[in-house]
């Protein structure tokens, strides 16, 4: 399920980590304004409204979606319901650095899930690529000083991030297992809408449980509204579109290495917002992460 990595496919797989880095920053900024499940549900309601004019045909009774509803219900649970809700829950108690560190295990989980559940072989190149890529992530997180890694302390949010990472690994492998009619698969808006139909049900259920337990809270204002628009358009619609096509072209195992660009992009965004000067370790980390991608994707 691994194909040649072309420059166009690489661009598609770079866009999601950049947007997800922004999603993590925004999610942390608004964690006091809105509860995690409510944030996830409203985000996908807006994304649904954006896609509706492009893919409303999916909702018809004669749509080719319904014979495959079990597959889309599972994709909606893993990629829309669980992953994002768990990530926002993680950001309630975990620092962005810790959450990113846990998320950097994505290549390992992607390879493990592929081998255990999808009969995918693990090559030495992929293992070497995973090692190089994770070294780059650790270099970013430690800011070039490895002693700082010893100061990390795990909190409950880190467990939520681990569960989110495993959920995304299963989601990515299921994306590559093409079973639906080409009329849906070849229409990116219809394919994403088919997942949203069930993802909204899952995320709405989680938000309902959150509200019933008295944990839900929303403080409306321009900061929250701007954040919702960003995460609905960028990390939701655009990122999922690019990720879905990229996984189909390169395979889940190779695509998983691109996730490790997220902490690097997060560091770059912090540099832009804080006015800090980029350091040498940023360049070294970028070389290691890209090196891991190149090594793992070679035939």
C-alpha positions in Angstrom: 0.0 0.0 0.0 3.0 2.2 -0.4 3.6 4.0 -3.7 6.2 6.4 -5.0 6.3 9.7 -3.2 6.1 12.5 -5.8 6.6 16.2 -5.2 2.9 16.8 -5.6 2.0 14.2 -3.1 4.6 15.5 -0.7 3.0 19.0 -0.9 -0.4 17.5 -0.1 1.0 15.7 2.9 2.8 18.8 4.2 -0.3 21.0 4.3 -2.2 19.0 7.0 0.6 19.2 9.6 0.9 22.9 9.1 -2.8 23.4 9.6 -2.9 20.9 12.5 -0.1 22.9 14.2 -2.3 25.9 14.0 -5.2 23.8 15.3 -3.2 22.8 18.4 -2.2 26.4 19.1 -5.8 27.7 18.7 -7.2 24.8 20.7 -5.0 25.7 23.6 -5.8 29.4 23.3 -9.6 28.9 23.6 -9.6 26.0 26.1 -11.0 28.3 28.8 -13.7 29.6 26.4 -15.3 26.3 25.4 -15.3 22.7 26.5 -13.5 20.2 24.2 -16.5 18.1 22.9 -18.5 21.3 22.3 -15.6 22.8 20.4 -15.3 19.6 18.3 -19.0 19.4 17.5 -19.4 23.1 16.5 -16.3 22.8 14.4 -17.8 20.0 12.3 -21.2 21.6 12.1 -19.5 24.6 10.4 -17.5 22.3 8.2 -20.7 20.4 7.3 -22.3 23.7 6.3 -19.3 24.6 4.1 -19.4 21.3 2.2 -23.2 21.0 1.9 -23.5 23.0 -1.4 -20.8 20.8 -2.9 -21.9 17.4 -1.7 -25.6 17.5 -0.8 -26.2 14.6 -3.2 -24.6 12.3 -0.6 -27.7 12.8 1.6 -30.2 11.5 -0.9 -31.9 8.2 -0.3 -30.5 6.7 -3.5 -26.9 7.8 -2.6 -24.2 5.1 -3.0 -23.2 6.1 0.6 -25.8 4.1 2.4 -24.9 0.5 1.3 -21.5 1.3 2.9 -22.7 3.1 6.0 -20.8 0.8 8.4 -17.5 1.8 6.9 -18.3 5.5 7.0 -19.6 5.3 10.5 -16.3 3.8 11.6 -14.3 6.5 9.7 -16.5 9.2 11.2 -15.9 7.8 14.7 -12.1 7.5 14.4 -11.3 10.5 12.3 -13.9 13.1 13.3 -15.6 12.0 16.5 -12.7 10.5 18.6 -9.5 12.0 17.2 -10.4 15.7 17.5 -12.3 15.4 20.7 -9.4 13.5 22.4 -7.0 16.1 21.1 -9.0 19.0 22.6 -9.4 17.0 25.8 -5.6 16.6 25.9 -5.1 20.3 25.6 -7.2 21.0 28.7 -4.5 19.6 31.0 -1.4 18.8 28.8 1.0 21.4 27.6 1.4 21.8 23.8 5.0 20.4 24.1 3.9 17.3 26.0 1.0 16.7 23.6 3.3 17.1 20.6 5.8 14.7 22.1 3.1 12.0 22.5 1.8 12.7 19.0 5.3 12.2 17.6 4.9 8.5 18.1 2.6 8.5 15.1 5.0 6.7 12.7 5.5 3.9 15.2 1.8 3.5 15.7 1.2 3.7 11.9 3.6 0.9 11.3 2.3 -1.2 14.2 -1.3 -0.9 13.2 -0.5 -1.7 9.6 1.4 -4.8 10.5 -1.0 -6.1 13.1 -4.4 -5.4 11.5 -3.7 -4.8 7.8 -1.0 -7.3 7.1 1.5 -4.7 6.0 5.2 -5.5 6.0 7.6 -3.3 7.9 10.9 -2.7 6.2 14.2 -1.7 7.6 14.0 1.6 5.7 10.7 2.4 7.5 12.2 1.7 10.9 15.3 3.8 10.1 13.0 6.6 8.8 10.9 6.4 12.0 14.1 6.7 14.1 15.4 9.7 12.2 12.0 11.5 12.2 11.5 11.0 15.9 15.0 12.3 16.6 14.1 15.5 14.7 10.9 15.9 16.8 12.8 15.4 20.1 15.4 18.0 18.9 12.6 20.5 18.4 10.9 19.8 21.7 14.2 20.0 23.7 15.2 23.2 21.9 18.6 21.6 21.2 19.2 20.7 24.9 18.5 17.1 25.6 18.5 17.6 29.3 15.2 19.4 29.0 13.5 16.1 28.0 14.2 14.8 31.5 12.0 17.6 33.0 8.8 16.3 31.2 6.0 15.1 33.5 3.1 13.1 32.1 -0.5 14.3 32.9 -3.9 12.8 32.1 -4.0 14.9 28.9 -1.1 12.9 27.6 -3.1 9.7 27.7 -5.9 11.3 25.7 -3.3 12.4 23.1 -2.0 8.8 22.9 -5.5 7.5 22.3 -6.0 10.2 19.7 -2.8 9.1 17.9 -3.8 5.5 17.8 -7.3 6.5 16.6 -5.7 8.4 13.7 -3.5 5.5 12.8 -6.5 3.2 12.3 -8.4 6.0 10.5 -5.5 6.5 8.0 -5.2 2.7 7.2 -9.0 2.5 6.7 -8.8 5.4 4.3 -6.4 3.4 2.1 -8.7 0.4 2.1 -10.8 1.5 -0.9 -14.2 -0.3 -0.9 -16.7 2.4 -1.8 -18.1 3.2 -5.2 -15.8 5.4 -7.4 -18.6 8.0 -7.5 -17.9 8.9 -3.9 -14.2 8.2 -3.7 -13.4 10.3 -6.7 -15.4 13.2 -5.4 -13.4 14.6 -2.5 -16.3 16.7 -1.1 -18.7 13.7 -1.2 -16.1 11.4 0.4 -15.6 13.9 3.3 -19.3 14.6 3.6 -20.0 10.9 3.9 -17.7 10.8 6.9 -19.1 13.9 8.4 -22.7 12.6 8.3 -21.7 10.0 10.9 -18.9 12.0 12.5 -21.4 14.7 13.4 -23.6 12.0 15.1 -20.6 10.8 17.1 -19.3 14.2 18.1 -22.8 15.4 18.9 -23.3 12.4 21.2 -20.0 13.2 23.0 -21.0 16.9 23.3 -24.4 15.7 24.7 -22.7 13.6 27.4 -20.5 16.5 28.2 -23.5 18.8 28.6 -25.4 16.2 30.6 -22.6 15.9 33.1 -22.4 19.6 33.6 -18.9 20.0 32.1 -19.9 21.9 29.0 -19.3 25.6 28.9 -19.2 28.2 26.1 -18.1 31.9 26.3 -19.2 33.5 23.1 -17.1 36.4 21.6 -15.0 37.4 18.7 -12.0 35.3 19.8 -14.0 32.1 19.9 -15.9 32.8 16.7 -12.6 33.5 14.8 -11.1 30.3 16.2 -14.1 28.3 15.1 -14.0 29.6 11.6 -10.3 28.8 11.3 -10.5 25.3 12.6 -13.5 24.5 10.5 -12.0 25.7 7.2 -8.4 24.9 7.6 -7.7 21.9 10.0 -11.1 20.4 9.1 -12.1 20.7 5.4 -8.7 21.6 3.8 -6.5 19.4 5.9 -8.8 16.3 5.6 -9.0 16.8 1.9 -5.2 16.9 1.4 -4.6 14.0 3.9 -7.2 11.7 2.2 -5.6 12.2 -1.2 -2.1 12.0 0.1 -2.7 8.7 2.0 -4.3 7.2 -1.2 -1.2 8.2 -3.2 1.7 7.4 -0.8 0.2 4.9 1.6 -0.5 5.2 5.3 3.0 4.2 6.5 4.8 6.9 4.5 2.1 9.5 5.2 2.5 8.9 8.9 6.0 10.3 8.9 4.7 13.7 7.7 2.7 14.1 10.9 6.1 14.7 12.6 6.3 18.0 10.8 3.6 19.3 13.1 5.8 20.1 16.1 8.3 21.8 13.8 5.5 23.9 12.3 4.3 24.6 15.8 7.7 25.9 16.7 7.8 28.1 13.6 4.3 29.5 14.4 5.5 30.3 17.9 8.6 32.0 16.5 6.4 34.1 14.2 4.0 35.1 17.0 6.6 35.7 19.7 9.2 37.3 17.4 11.9 34.9 18.3 14.9 34.3 16.0 15.0 30.8 14.4 17.8 28.7 15.9 20.2 26.2 14.4 18.4 23.2 15.9 15.3 24.1 13.9 17.3 23.5 10.7 18.8 20.3 12.0 15.5 19.0 13.1 13.9 19.8 9.7 16.7 17.8 8.0 16.2 14.8 10.3 12.4 14.8 9.8 12.7 15.1 6.0 15.4 12.6 6.0 13.1 10.1 7.8 10.4 10.8 5.2 12.8 10.2 2.3 14.4 7.1 3.7 11.0 5.5 4.6 9.4 6.3 1.2 12.2 4.8 -1.0 11.4 1.5 -2.6 
